[in-house]
Amino acid sequence: MIRVFIVDDHPVVIEGIHSLLQNEKDIAWVGQAKNAQSCLGFFVNNTADVVLMDISMPGMDGVELCGIMKEKYPGIMILGLSTFNQGLYIKKIIENGASGYILKNSSKEELIKAIHEVHAGYIYFSGEAGMALQEYQKSLGRELPVLTAREKEVLALIAEGYTNPQIAEKIFLSPFTVDSHRKNLLAKLGVKNTASLIRLAVERKMI
């Protein structure tokens, strides 16, 4: 019997996963917590085999909590569970001792498979998470081009959520020129859209 515990600050997520697992004959639901403090409190007098751990939580996040849990209870396997499909987050939680990473939009079958895999001592990534980690690792090995001062300025404003007209007004350029800078940034950095541009800029500490 695999004893499963979940840490997530969204009750609907906890209830949803509980309902998915409650009829599995070889999985026992042993508890839940909405934050790091409650999780650590539970494990003072209780235990589990696999902990499903959200990444983004108020206060201490799942990455830091994972490191503390593995230091205190090295025999407990931790499976990152998140909506964040970003290589940086996946890399960080794995470095802190997690045995895998699965997205919240994964199927019931994949969730159950992930629990069994990490319980057996293997590393498991859901398909999308595995691809995101590979892309992140590739990007680390790729030398990025040098940006001009103006491109850096535009990139920082894009990351803050400004639109082309807003950026144009802020730095006294035409919207057409700002759009050209945006397209040049996408081409220079080898990404397809603004979301990927911002993610790469954050991961590589360009902003």
JONOR-V485720 format. One record per run of one state. SS is the DSSP state (hx for helix, st for strand, lp for the rest). FROM is the first residue (numbers start at 0). TO is the last residue. If there is no record, write none. Layout:
[[SS & FROM & TO] [SS & FROM & TO]]
This chain:
[[lp & 0 & 0] [st & 1 & 6] [lp & 7 & 9] [hx & 10 & 20] [lp & 21 & 25] [st & 26 & 32] [lp & 33 & 34] [hx & 35 & 44] [lp & 45 & 48] [st & 49 & 53] [lp & 54 & 60] [hx & 61 & 71] [lp & 72 & 75] [st & 76 & 81] [lp & 82 & 85] [hx & 86 & 94] [lp & 95 & 98] [st & 99 & 102] [lp & 103 & 106] [hx & 107 & 118] [lp & 119 & 122] [st & 123 & 124] [lp & 125 & 125] [hx & 126 & 140] [lp & 141 & 147] [hx & 148 & 158] [lp & 159 & 162] [hx & 163 & 170] [lp & 171 & 173] [hx & 174 & 188] [lp & 189 & 192] [hx & 193 & 202] [lp & 203 & 206]]
